[in-house]
Amino acid sequence: MRNIVKKNILNVKPYLPGKPIEEVKRELGLKEVYKLASNENPYPPTPKVLKAIIKELKELNRYPDGNCFCLRQAIAKQLGVDTDQLVFGNGSDEIIVLVTKAFAAEGDEIITAHPTFLIYEIATKISGANIRLVPLKDFRYDLQAIRQAVTERTKIIFIANPNNPTGTYVTQCEVEDFLKGLPENIIVFFDEAYYEFVGKKDYPNSLRLLKQYPNVILTRTFSKAYSLAGLRVGYGVASKEMIDILNRVREPFNVNTLAQAAALAALGDKPRYMKMIRGLNQEKQRMCKDLQKLKVPFVESVTNFVLIDLKTDSLAATQKLLRKGVIVRDMGFWGLENFIRVSIGTPKENKKFIQALKEIL
Ligand SMILES: Cc1ncc(COP(=O)(O)O)c(C=O)c1O
């Protein structure tokens, strides 16, 4: 196989997802396991959303609406954009892949930060382009250094805002300065997967930036704030021209029927989700206070996860936590030795994590 596969594919390090709860229960013989490893919403979809999903079950003999008509109308209205400025994906992950597929080829360069969301590097390598990783500065995207890394071959710049795994963000002013100096033939991709959690006045208004810069695309998802990680639905907003191009490389039925119905119902139940998000943000503050009491340093986060510096072997710590029934993410794989990333769970889950951490430290 290795002699017939495309060379660039062998450079891809497969993505390592957080361990599923059932797998840990099975492997370690545990009854109760808490997963704080994949930045999911710990609460299930609301009753309205579940009802919408159940209503669609009897339609599953049919293909989904390849155009996501109802969801498209609802999001366009909510964001104040045209319906043809939207592209939907099997998670916002898919939009990352669509952009690299459409705009990058062998010999091109794609720039992002390090460490950041790993799919940018994976999608780049699959496209055959080269990745340039610019180190974070104080755990934040260093937009000036990224600007300096641009060459004539640069095709795409991925900016996770907020960033995963650090939970930090870049501001409106920083982004405006960055875009001003940048050639317009470079796609600037703002990945806003954690947008709903941020609540900061200086967070960029990327929808407004998009009006000024046709090379900008932003993505959001129903996986995090809207509790729908298991159904896979996200979207991108960009100029009509860019969306037209992405639709050429998109599979016709990439967002399934249940995902479309659930996302639409979730939008209709926004106040309940916003309340959930406020609760999770309060839980995050509580967890951070507990970490301070334990004298364990962490990075200030505007998301539903926290990057924690254990100052000790994080792989060993992650395994010890696992044996106590708490799944967190070791950050060694991302180049952050001694760090773990912990998603904000329910009060019970967070307490369990803090207790387990106390015991292992
Ligand atoms: C920064 C970032 N972007 C995108 C995603 C993918 O989200 P989705 O479930 O919409 O594919 C994640 C998921 O962890 C993420 O952290």
The ligand as an SDF file (V2000), in Angstrom:
LIG
                    3D

 16 16  0  0  0  0  0  0  0  0999 V2000
  -11.1920   25.0740   17.1560 C   0  0  0  0  0  0  0  0  0  0  0  0
  -12.1240   23.9950   16.7090 C   0  0  0  0  0  0  0  0  0  0  0  0
  -12.6520   24.0700   15.4870 N   0  0  0  0  0  0  0  0  0  0  0  0
  -13.4930   23.1410   15.0190 C   0  0  0  0  0  0  0  0  0  0  0  0
  -13.8400   22.0580   15.7990 C   0  0  0  0  0  0  0  0  0  0  0  0
  -14.7110   20.9970   15.1880 C   0  0  0  0  0  0  0  0  0  0  0  0
  -15.9900   21.1540   15.4750 O   0  0  0  0  0  0  0  0  0  0  0  0
  -17.1130   20.3330   14.6970 P   0  0  0  0  0  0  0  0  0  0  0  0
  -17.6670   19.3870   15.6690 O   0  0  0  0  0  0  0  0  0  0  0  0
  -18.0730   21.4010   14.2680 O   0  0  0  0  0  0  0  0  0  0  0  0
  -16.5040   19.6510   13.5250 O   0  0  0  0  0  0  0  0  0  0  0  0
  -13.3170   21.9210   17.0720 C   0  0  0  0  0  0  0  0  0  0  0  0
  -13.6560   20.7470   17.8800 C   0  0  0  0  0  0  0  0  0  0  0  0
  -13.0700   20.4160   18.8600 O   0  0  0  0  0  0  0  0  0  0  0  0
  -12.4370   22.9130   17.5410 C   0  0  0  0  0  0  0  0  0  0  0  0
  -11.8830   22.8250   18.7470 O   0  0  0  0  0  0  0  0  0  0  0  0
  1  2  1  0
  2  3  1  0
  2 15  2  0
  3  4  2  0
  4  5  1  0
  5  6  1  0
  5 12  2  0
  6  7  1  0
  7  8  1  0
  8  9  2  0
  8 10  1  0
  8 11  1  0
 12 13  1  0
 12 15  1  0
 13 14  2  0
 15 16  1  0
M  END
$$$$
